[in-house]
Amino acid sequence: MNGITLKRLDWAMLGTILVLIGLSAAFIYSAQFKSEVDVGSNYLKQIGFAGLGLCAYGVLVWFDYKQLAALSWWIYGGAVVLLLLVFLFPEVNGAHRWIPLPKFTLQPSELGKLAVVIALSAYLAAPGRDVDDWKTFFSCVAIVGLPFLLILFEPDLSTSLMLAPISLAIMLYKGVQRKLLLIGMVAVLVFATVLCLWIKYEKPPDGETAGTWSVLPSMPLMEDYQKGRIKVFLSDDHDMAGAGWNKLQSQIAVGSGGLHGKGWLKGTQNILGFLPRTVAPTDFIFCVIAEETGFMGGAFFIALYTVLLGGCMRASVRSRDEFGRLMTLGIGIMLFCHVFVNIAMTIGILPITGLPLPLMSYGGSFMVSTMIALGLVQSVYQRRRNR
Amino acid sequence: MRVRRQKQESLLVIWVVSALMLLGMGVLLSELWKLQVPRKSGFDEVFHNQSVRRVRLPAVRGKIYDTHGKCLADSVPNYCIAIYTEELRAPRSAVANTLELLHEVWARVGRKPDVSFRDIQQHLLLTPDVPLVAWEDLDDKTMARWRSRFEEWTAPPKGSRRRREIPGLDLGKPVQGRSIVLKTGELRKRGTTTAANTLELVYEISERIGSPRAVTFQNIKDHIFARRPLPLLAWKNIDDRMMARWADSCTGLAGTDIFCMSARHYPEGENLAHLIGFTLAAEATREEAGERVDFDLRGIEGVKGLEVKYNELLEGKPGSRLVQIDVSGFHYRDLQIQPPQPGGDLQLTIDANIQRFAKEALMLRQDGEARDVPVRGAVVVLDPNNGDVLAMVSAPSVDPNAYMNSKRYRQLLLKDPHKRAYHRAVFGQYPPGSTFKPITALGVLKEYPDYGKTIHDCVNPYYVDKRRKRCWIHRRGGAHGELDLRQALMHSCNVYMFEMVQEVGYEPIHDMAQQFGLGQYAGLFPDLEMPEQKDKKYGNLPASAYNTTDACNMVIGQGAITASPLQMAMVAATIANGGTLYRPRLIQKWRTAPDREYQRNPTWAIRRIDVPEAALELVRDGMHDVVMDPQGTAKKTRVPGIEIAGKTGSAQYTKDKTPAGDVIYGTHTWMISYAPCDFPRYAVAMLVEDGVSGGNTVGPRLSALYQKIFEYDGTLQKEEG
């Protein structure tokens, strides 16, 4: 029962994690590499974060995740407080996303996502929860809604939207108002399509040439940069020098990588700085990877992530209780969304968002929160049902 | 029951989610393949184009030498203080921000700020948080202008209601009292732009070398906008003192260095300006086939004379540097450098010494000449035995070195009343006057070999078709009396020529002039002689005369006949060498690069003049008498110890008209000549505009020229002392 044995560890997953961390340091080094004398120290910091993450991972593997169910409200409350604290600090680049601490800045939204997964799982997995009751449904909506709104107002639309598929899957699994959720999903899809079409055919702001079909009035409630990103996504040649620049450059970088890539530290697109240096090691790390290692390397990375996601799903299926199952499912979906959206935007099939690539992108909060999440998965798998 | 059912279904959800994940990863994989493998080459090209720029590197311009190898046009280094803006990208200082703001405001106020660079530095060092008063005591007009320009500056951007904040300025109070105040505290916290950093460095260097700034803030911004990978040349043509100061005080500064460009220097200065021409900074890039040049480090190119005629040979082949640039457009690294190939050299037939003598001789003032205008005229010295141009002077001249270095000089030149830039020796078109008479004589002698003995009587007054025609001596109340042809040449008697042309007609004279190349292209250098009038004749030689009076005018070189000094020098050379008309040769040899062999430019006879030997002999004797006979018109040309032959000429032309309508005549004074008589080595044509007479105006000058030339070549011993 309580046998924490090395034999029961998911070694495939742990190995994948370690490989990814090692490669992360290597490619952050490469992303910041300009010349022999001018290498950023971010790769060292990333190794430090990874070390911190691994400690958390180790602790969580030994820790019985079931106790988290009892602590879930504390965790949730703590996350909400952190998300509120964000607003006390000055804006950076027009957003309240970070809490500056000595040595590094904390991004509470990363921990917030995890807290929502834990709280929602704990709430729904509680014995005697009547899933058909509307009260349950509204409670779920409230649990997700509060951090959602807080993150939305930071503003960080993409991270807040990430909560939707996670909670949707957990609630679908438990059968909370399944019909309503499915109908809602269809409605959202329809709405998104309409939104895209509207933006595509809306009248451009003054000074830009209007297309033949651009007749709709300007879409309210959205910032110009958000519309710009969607326009870039919808057409290949929108505003190449401005909003379309990153997409174009990212595609050029990936495309020029070819089958075998240009070799480590030889990604000229990256080294020349056509990929803006600020985003190359963070949101666009996959671009560097694809340019330097080509399709072979990119496919290898996709395979590693598939192994990771498979591990989460396996832990979910084989979990000994509902709480573990829900939590690992949520974590799996969270990781998937990050991986998919990030890689898809790098190769130009989704609009550009600020979602980092788990375990690869430079960033302390995200690295640690990802490692915590994976530690929880390992903890669940460790205590799986015996067959 | 219900619990079991739910459990199975919920596992289904997990399986569905897993399947969706797998599908997602599959989509990523296939999209990645599509982007990376089939479309790769397209991206490669895009990638290459966007990161590589070609910089054109000018070659060192070839040199021009005189016949003895003395350098006439030299390539010298032009030292510049360059600023490498790419090294100034990092945020630097509040001083830069303050200077940038100061210049922005300056452009709008239109008045020099009341603080110096040192003031700003000191202020930021000691009391950075106290606002800096940059302008004081503005008058009402300036304040009003500043207010309105400030209003424009801070106008809200499109789609916004809020006015634009200018960091360091107060939106509400652009003017405080009568001062403009910069809030330096606010500027201290901000990052600096490259332009601002460059500006600060320019100020700093200016302060250290003690020389005013030579570039404006707008220049800097333009440079960073358009030519970022190239160095910004902040001071050009710096002299040794500035260079020493720079080396003393500025070598520690980052981002600045000495940059060497190629410049032209003409050691002979004014002497050869018309012939060699000069260079200027090359205008916009000329298209080079197949190669895209993104940045042109501008070289120099010829704009006049030989420099432009042989520009291609002299300028060499420009090299190029392939530069990879980074996202901000700065130089990242050199991919490939193709060094420029230095230009080829020219060696001229010009002898710099003779050229200088000719110039000096032409400038000698004679009695009775107006002192308030410069001597205007031309000299051409040819070697009659092969047509080599030994000297070619046009006066007044231009200083090519000043021309290249001073825009003011160039502008003054455009308004010059004496047409300094005009190459009189080659392009000047003057009536040849009596210097035409040897041609007249030869024309007649060819048809009537015995005409030399014919005697005509020069009487005063003399009438042709009831119109009075004058010999020059008539003006002095005399007449030449009875003369033969040789004497007529010596005395330059017009009446003899009038009688002659009435007997034989204009036809033979025209034919002879044509043989001598009048009215034709002289062939000094192809296409250069009359650049703006390609199909126009070179000089003028009418094919027929309207009437007898017209014919009389033309045989004494008046009327419609015109010729350039070069053409008249060719006439003198042809008579001197016994009848061979040589193409004037200016380029002795050339090479396409300094390490190549010289190639010779051959001498080339245009034709032999078809005229009996005896006729030539007679004309030469006549020309000998002009100088050497005590009664000759060019007695003043004599040089002791040298037999010189020549012919004077004074051609009247319509200079101006008085308000009443009377014509004011001017006189172009000429001499053509060769020496020594028995074996000629030099043939000279000299022209002075608005002189008195050929013998008096040109004669002494020619004498001085011959004196110096024969002393130079050793024929005459230089007088001691």
Interface residues (C-beta under 8 A of the other chain):
Chain A: A169 L172 Y173 K174 G175 P205 D206 G207 Q251 I252 A253 V254 G255 S256 G257 G258 L259 T268 Q269 L272 G273 F274 P276 R277 A290 G294 F295 G298 A299 I302 Y305 T306 L309 G310 M313 S316 V317 R325 L329 G332 I333 F336 V339 F340 I343 A344 I347 G348 I349
Chain B: Q6 E9 S10 L11 V13 I14 V17 S18 M21 L22 G24 M25 V27 L28 L29 E31 L32 W33 L35 Q36 V37 R39 K40 G42 F43 D44 V46 F47 Q50 S51 K158 G159 Q324 I325 D326 V327 S328 Y332
